[in-house]
Amino acid sequence: MLRVGRSTVRCESVVAKRDAPVIDAMRELSGQYPRFGYHRSMKNVVKLEHYYFPWELEKAISEWVHHYNHERYHESLDNVTPADVFEGRRNDILDQRALAKATTMTKRKVHNLQLAG
């Protein structure tokens, strides 16, 4: 059985109150950067190289951030880049994809019906 003293509970509530703005900011950011996988992925990519000057590391990080925000599709954002979501293009992209899918499915159905009969 684990016992927790009153001072521990009081300390935890003070820490929770003190960190509330940080936690709120993290929740707000999690919509822009899904699940904070951002840091872990960057660490895995950037740490594979040796950097002998600070500007080499800064360049590698900025290239990775650009890739992550502008080129990499995020499943939690309906396979759209964070830049597209930020700039308000998400719905247009999803509408174009839905139209292309509907057109393709119609053509496929017509083709299969012609083959069948």
C-alpha positions in Angstrom: 0.0 0.0 0.0 1.3 3.4 -1.0 1.0 6.2 1.4 1.0 9.8 0.3 1.6 12.6 2.9 -0.4 15.8 3.0 2.7 17.9 2.0 3.1 15.8 -1.2 -0.6 16.4 -2.2 -0.2 20.1 -1.4 3.0 20.3 -3.4 1.3 18.6 -6.4 -1.6 20.9 -6.4 0.7 24.0 -6.3 2.7 22.5 -9.2 -0.5 21.8 -11.2 -1.7 25.4 -10.6 1.7 26.8 -11.6 2.0 24.7 -14.8 -1.6 25.2 -15.9 -0.8 27.9 -18.5 2.0 25.7 -19.9 -0.4 22.7 -20.1 -3.1 24.8 -21.8 -0.5 26.0 -24.3 0.6 22.4 -25.0 -3.1 21.4 -25.5 -3.5 24.3 -27.9 -0.3 23.4 -29.8 -1.2 19.8 -30.1 -3.8 20.7 -32.7 -1.0 22.2 -34.8 1.7 19.7 -34.0 0.1 16.3 -33.5 1.0 14.6 -30.3 4.4 16.3 -30.0 5.9 13.6 -32.2 7.7 16.6 -33.7 10.6 16.5 -31.2 11.1 12.8 -31.2 11.2 12.6 -35.0 13.6 15.5 -35.4 15.9 14.0 -32.8 16.1 10.7 -34.7 16.8 12.4 -38.0 19.2 15.2 -37.0 21.3 13.1 -34.6 22.4 10.8 -37.4 24.8 13.3 -38.7 27.9 15.0 -37.2 27.9 18.8 -37.1 31.2 20.6 -36.7 29.8 24.1 -36.7 26.7 25.5 -35.1 25.3 26.9 -38.4 25.4 23.4 -39.9 23.1 22.1 -37.1 20.9 25.2 -37.5 20.6 24.6 -41.2 19.8 20.9 -40.7 17.1 21.7 -38.1 15.5 24.4 -40.3 15.4 22.0 -43.3 13.8 19.3 -41.2 11.2 21.8 -39.8 10.4 22.9 -43.3 10.0 19.3 -44.4 7.8 18.5 -41.4 5.5 21.5 -41.8 5.3 21.8 -45.6 6.0 18.4 -47.2 5.1 15.6 -44.8 1.5 14.6 -44.7 0.0 14.0 -41.2 -2.6 11.3 -40.7 -4.1 13.1 -37.7 -4.7 16.1 -40.0 -6.5 14.0 -42.7 -3.2 13.5 -44.6 -2.7 17.2 -45.1 0.4 19.2 -44.2 0.4 21.5 -41.1 1.1 24.4 -43.4 -2.1 23.7 -45.4 -4.1 23.6 -42.3 -2.5 26.8 -41.0 -3.1 28.6 -44.2 -6.7 27.4 -44.5 -6.3 25.2 -47.6 -7.3 21.9 -45.8 -11.0 21.9 -46.8 -10.2 22.8 -50.5 -7.6 19.9 -50.6 -10.1 17.4 -49.0 -12.8 18.5 -51.5 -10.5 18.0 -54.5 -9.6 14.6 -53.2 -13.3 13.6 -52.6 -14.1 14.8 -56.2 -11.2 12.8 -57.7 -12.3 9.7 -55.7 -15.9 10.0 -56.8 -14.9 10.4 -60.4 -12.5 7.4 -60.2 -15.1 5.2 -58.5 -17.7 6.1 -61.2 -15.3 5.3 -64.0 -14.3 2.0 -62.3 -18.0 1.0 -61.9 -18.8 1.8 -65.6 -15.7 -0.2 -66.7 -16.6 -3.2 -64.5 -20.2 -3.2 -65.7 -18.9 -3.1 -69.4 -16.7 -6.1 -68.6 -19.4 -8.1 -66.9 -22.0 -7.6 -69.5 
